[in-house]
Amino acid sequence: MNTKTIVQVLHILEKAYLHWNAPIVTLVAERSKDPYQILISTLLSLRTKDEVTTQASGRLFAKAHTPRQMLKLKASEIRHLIYPVGFYKRKTGTILTVSKMLIDQYNGNVPDDLHELLKLPGIGRKTANLVITLGFGKPGICVDTHVHRISNRLGYVQTKTPKETEMVLREKLPQKWWIPYNDILVAFGQTLCKPLSPWCSRCPVEHLCEKVGRGKHR
């Protein structure tokens, strides 16, 4: 698939995307535009269903929505507020450690630099790119399992890992699409283009997809 075709695909999916559920971190960004809340929401969302993350982040931010406020909470209270997100005990420790580092090293502010964000514990390229794009509106490409998988299934990239996919997309994908690319493909992957048995019969871009490694489908 060439770049002209992927842009055509994205234009089609962008319209369909309005009828799908947006990823939780995007919804947080639409509500607050606050880099700290986006950062913490992304940490909570790892290996957790969106509806669980939505409720947990809402409870947590009602009590504390800045690093200084967060550090006033006891670990037991944070655990109670975010339960039952996946690995909630470990995430509680990460939230407290990250909050303290932001105060000690960044004057309580979330850095707007990818390399600085990657110095924070528990922050990988996916999370860092989400904070950069949604929290600061700066160019970045967030690649999670959906984006990696679908980019390869469409035939736009031929890569082995999410990081490799990100690097190729940075070279090939027009920068206009860098920020919305994650939202569109995550919602697409959760709704139609599932890992196993995708809904190809309902897909608005089925005629453009190269269906690389697709296997069984509906």
N, C-alpha and C positions, 0 to 999 in steps of 0.2 A: 504494500500500500504506500502510495506517495503522499507528500504533504498536501497537495491539492485535495486528495480524497479524504484525508483525516479531517481537514477543515470542513468539508462537506458533511462528514459524519457528525462532527461536533455541533454544527449549526442545527442539524436534525435533532440530535439528542438534547440540545439546549432548550428546545421548545417542549419536548416530551418531559424533560426534567422538572418542569413546573408542576407536574401532576404526581411526582414521586416525593418521598420523604427525604429532605436534605439531611446530610450527616449532622450529628449532634454538635460537633465543634463549630460548624458553620452557623447553626442556629444561635449558639452562644455569642459568636462574633457579630451576628446581626443585632442581637439585643444590647451588647455592651461595647464592642470594639476594644475591649480592655485586654492588652497582651497577657497580663497575669491570669485573668480568668480563662483565657484561651489556652494558656500553657497548662494550667491545672486541669481543665476539662479534658485536654488531650491525654494527660497522664491517667486520668480516671477511665478514659474510654478504651484503653488498651485491654484487649481480651474481655471486653464487656459489651453487652447489647446496648444499643443506643437508648432504649427506653429506660434502662437501669441507670445509665450515665446521666440522662436528663434529670431524673429525680434526685440522684445523689448530688450532682453539682448544684442543683437548686437549693437543697438543704444546706450544703456547705457554704455557699456564697451568701445565704441569708444570715449566717453567723460571722463570716469573715471573707472579705473580697480583696484584701491587700496582704502583702507578706507580713507586715507588722501585726495586723489583726489575727492572722493565722497563727503566729507564734504565741499569741495569748491563749490559744485553745490547748487543752491537754490532749495528748495522743489518744487517750481513751474516748474523748468526745469526738475527735475527727473520725476515728474508726466507726463509732456509732452512726455518725452522720452519713458516711459514704457507703456503709454496708447496704446491699450485698455486691458491690462491684468486685470484679475478679482481683484476687491478691490484695484485698483491702488493707490488711495489716502492713504488708510491705509498702504499699502506696502511701500509707499514712506517714511512714518514716521518710519516704522520698519527698513528700509535700513539705514536711518540716525542714528537711535538709536543704531543699531548693530555696525555700523561703528565707532561711538564715543566710544562705550564700548571696541571695539577691540583696539583702540588707548590708551584709559585710563587704561585699565586693562591687556592688553596682548601685549603692545608695538607695536600695529599695525598688529599683526599676528593672524591668525585664530588658536585657540587651536586644538591640535590633540587628545584630550581626550573627550570621549563621555559625561561625567558628566559636564565638563566645557562648552561644546557646549550647553548643555541643560539649562544652566544659561542665555543664550542669549534670548531676547524676540522674540517670533514668531518661535522659533526653537523647533520642536518636535523630537521624536525618529527617524522618517523617514528621516528628513533633516539631523540630526546629523550623522546618519549611512551613508548617502550618502557622506557627507563631509569626514568622516573617511575613507571610502573605496575608493572613487574616487579621493579625494584630497591628501590622504596620503598613500594609498595602504595598510592600516592596516585592519585586519580582522573585519568584521561587517556584519550584515544582515539587509538590508533595506526592511521593510515590508509596502507596501501601500495597497490600496484596492484590486488591481489586485493580488498581491502576496498572501494576506490573503484569498481572494475568491478562487483562483485557487488551492492553497495548500490544501484547504478543499475539493474542487470539485474532485481533483485527489484522495483524500482519504489518503493523507500522514499525515495530522494533523486533529484533531477534536477540533477546538478552536472557541471562541466567538468573540475575538477582535484581531486587528493587533498586539498589544503588546504581547498578549498571544501566537500568532502565532510565533512571533520573538523568544520568550523564548523557545518554543518547538523546533523550527528549530535549535537554538543554541545547543540543546542537541542531536538532531538526525542527522542533515545534515552534511555530511563530509565537513570539513573546506575548502577544495579545491573549493567547489561550493558556498561558502558564498557570495563572491563579484559578480560573474556573475548571481546569482539566480534572483536578482531583474530585471536586464536588460532583461534576457530571458523571464521571466514571464510577465513583463509589455508589451513587444512587442507582446508576445503570446496573452495576454488579449485584446490588442487593435486591433489585426488582426483577430484572430479566436475564442479564448475562451472568448467570450463576456459575460457580466452579464446575458443578456436576449437573448434567441435564439442563442446559440453558433453554429459555423460552424463545427459540429462534422463530417459531411460527407467529410470535407476537412482536418481534423486534422490528423497529422502524428503519434499522440500517442493515438488515440481513442481506440485502442485495449488494451491499458494498463491502461486507466483511469477508476476509479471506479464510476464516474458520480454521485457523491453524491449531491442530491438536484438539479439536472440538470434542470428538467422540459422541456419545449418546446425547440426544437432544429431544426437545419437545416441539 
